[in-house]
């Protein structure tokens, strides 16, 4: 299992367009067999900052995700909305263990 946090800083004038494009991508991403979760969170004290929390079944699944039409549409749509280049950090689950992540979807 691989967890990726994608940090995004959006131009203030692009907030609503970014939210719409990102929610469209997220709603399609969770349908991919290699994705366990795809959460979109917005920073409370700075609404121009978002984190995409992507939980993949295997280390190969992020590459498969980036081959989808919905990812390409999102990437192209939001490219000019960024206040700075997005960055990502990769994590491995500690607790709950990998099966626990799947249980969280059922809640």
C-alpha positions in Angstrom: 0.0 0.0 0.0 1.2 3.5 -0.8 -0.2 6.8 0.5 0.6 10.0 -1.3 -0.1 13.5 0.0 -0.2 16.0 -2.9 0.2 19.6 -1.6 -1.4 22.2 -3.8 -1.4 26.0 -3.5 -4.1 27.5 -5.8 -4.4 31.1 -7.0 -7.2 32.8 -5.0 -9.2 33.7 -8.2 -9.2 30.0 -9.2 -10.5 28.4 -6.1 -14.0 27.5 -7.3 -12.7 26.2 -10.7 -10.0 24.2 -8.9 -12.5 22.7 -6.5 -14.8 21.7 -9.4 -12.1 20.1 -11.5 -10.6 18.3 -8.5 -13.9 16.9 -7.3 -14.6 15.6 -10.8 -11.2 13.9 -10.8 -11.6 12.5 -7.3 -15.1 11.1 -8.0 -13.6 9.2 -11.0 -10.4 8.2 -9.3 -12.2 6.3 -6.5 -13.6 4.0 -9.2 -10.2 2.8 -10.2 -9.3 -0.7 -8.9 -5.9 0.4 -7.7 -7.2 3.3 -5.5 -8.4 2.6 -2.0 -9.2 6.3 -1.1 -8.9 9.7 -2.8 -9.6 12.5 -0.3 -9.5 16.2 -1.0 -9.0 18.5 1.9 -8.8 22.3 2.1 -6.8 24.1 4.7 -9.0 25.9 7.3 -6.9 29.0 7.8 -5.8 29.4 4.1 -8.4 28.2 1.6 -5.9 28.5 -1.2 -4.1 25.4 0.1 -5.3 21.8 -0.5 -4.0 18.3 0.1 -5.0 15.4 -2.0 -4.7 12.2 0.0 -4.4 9.3 -2.4 -4.2 5.7 -1.1 -3.1 3.2 -3.6 -3.1 -0.6 -3.3 0.4 -1.0 -4.9 3.4 1.1 -5.8 2.4 0.6 -9.5 -1.1 2.1 -9.2 -0.1 5.8 -9.2 1.4 5.4 -12.7 -1.8 3.7 -13.8 -3.8 6.5 -12.3 -1.8 9.0 -14.3 -2.7 7.2 -17.6 -6.5 7.8 -17.1 -8.4 10.3 -19.1 -9.9 11.9 -15.9 -6.4 12.5 -14.5 -5.2 14.1 -17.8 -8.2 16.3 -17.9 -7.6 17.4 -14.3 -3.9 18.0 -14.9 -4.5 20.1 -17.9 -7.4 22.0 -16.4 -5.6 23.0 -13.2 -2.1 23.7 -14.6 -2.6 27.5 -14.8 -4.5 27.6 -11.5 -1.4 26.8 -9.3 0.2 29.6 -7.3 3.3 27.4 -7.2 4.2 23.9 -8.4 2.4 21.1 -6.5 4.5 18.8 -4.5 4.0 15.3 -3.1 5.2 13.2 -0.2 4.9 9.4 -0.1 4.0 7.4 3.0 3.6 3.8 4.1 0.8 2.8 6.5 1.6 2.1 10.1 -1.8 2.0 11.8 -4.2 0.8 10.8 -2.5 -1.8 8.7 -3.4 -2.0 5.0 -6.6 -4.0 5.5 -7.7 -1.3 8.0 -7.7 1.3 5.2 -10.2 -0.7 3.2 -12.4 -1.0 6.3 -12.4 2.8 6.6 -14.3 3.0 3.2 -17.2 1.0 4.7 -17.8 3.6 7.4 
